[in-house]
């Protein structure tokens, strides 16, 4: 028991626990749409694009999330715009902007004399270093993202499932698309300090992918993904504390472990009771398995 | 192919014949057999005047002029690549015309979108998507709810009612990928019914489904038309178009013929609409057209070729 309670006496651990739990939930909720839209690559690209913003914020001595948010949201909207205007495939425009913006970040980073540990922290994440001011800012941003999803979940679901039907019935699908990219960008900014640029795509994608192994209903998919997100953040943070390992990587490893478990043992899994492509589980089976 | 001029492309005397039924709750215009399509404007739920459209630099439709009156039950027929789906997308406001004018329910396309229900081809739906039958039909209620508001008791009642009409009540909680082809079409028609629209735009609603389902869906559409709602559906099934639709619009990149189904579906019109796809055997006309193919994907569309279901 002491192993669990002892770290809670440390204020930096409590801050890290709050931050990573919030990141786990927000990433899982937004990530559900990311997975269903098949835009995981966009998440990865936006994360890398945040790097020049983080370096610029360091150079200008302003909070990292301000620079990261400007760079990430800007790139997210640029991906949407370039794809529409240049008439090229989306993965091509992502590839161009992804590498270009990250290179800009590395270039700016290399102009700084000496070793800057803080900036490396954003590549791999170090949630234990989060300060009280940053935590409050991230919580506000997180609430903002959840608020937007709370307002637009129906429209996002309809536009993701059937963009033509949604657009024909008056839902502004294109506007929603840009809004969604901006939401993904903010989610990534919130997650940068916890898991870092390189691993943030796992936080977005893995909980929803795990939930897909367990349920076939959208509403439950999101709830299961959020549960997976919270559980892996809490377990991962404790593990990293006990084992003295990198927090972001440990959290992502726990998520990956849960995904593999669902893949093997879930109702749709390789060792599940039912086999075969078209015998999906019934909803109640799946939910029972998820809550077991 | 040489583009036909609008006047040549229309079969004489078949233009803008008012729908035979339509004594429903919606006020209907006085029948006027003399008006030509461009001037039928004020009466029409769907009105296109000299519309040309396409994707990129590929022209899909040229010089289309039609007026569809409230209470019509209209089938759009034609071979693959004739522009049937494009025509429906123009009506739904999903594609913009290059030239010409369109009015839907008396306004530019999209303005009255909440009164329009559009059902895409089955190939455009990702059947592995984690939604149940109930989820899909509930989407029909989303536009009228707007952001913020959550589905309430009225919406659940409308969903249950629509599902009962299409005979899918017991499948409320089934993931859509587990349904047969006919059941999938029923669910999407239920979504359109739940939206309570004035205009139904249906892309291949009866393609590749069993005869029972086809009869059921056509009965429901007939009921809607009888209540003054307008139904426009593309179809590969000429027998269905002839027997169950009041009006037929034959297209092949432009309007070949438009009017009551018994007048439009003659060998001459079919020969012009289907060209080389038509075979005349001892007085019987056979259309050699693969009903399982569909128009090319428009740019940006994902097609899902899951013939699905185990039923």
Interface residues (C-beta under 8 A of the other chain):
Chain A: X36 X151 X152 X154 X155 X157 X158 X161 X162 X164 X165 X166 X167 X168 X169 X170 X171 X212 X215 X216 X217 X218 X219 X221 X278 X280 X282 X283 X284
Chain B: X89 X92 X93 X94 X110 X113 X114 X116 X117 X118 X119 X120 X124 X125 X126 X129 X130 X131 X132 X135 X136 X139 X140 X142 X143 X145 X147 X148 X150 X151 X173 X174 X175 X177 X178 X191 X195 X201 X301 X308 X309 X310
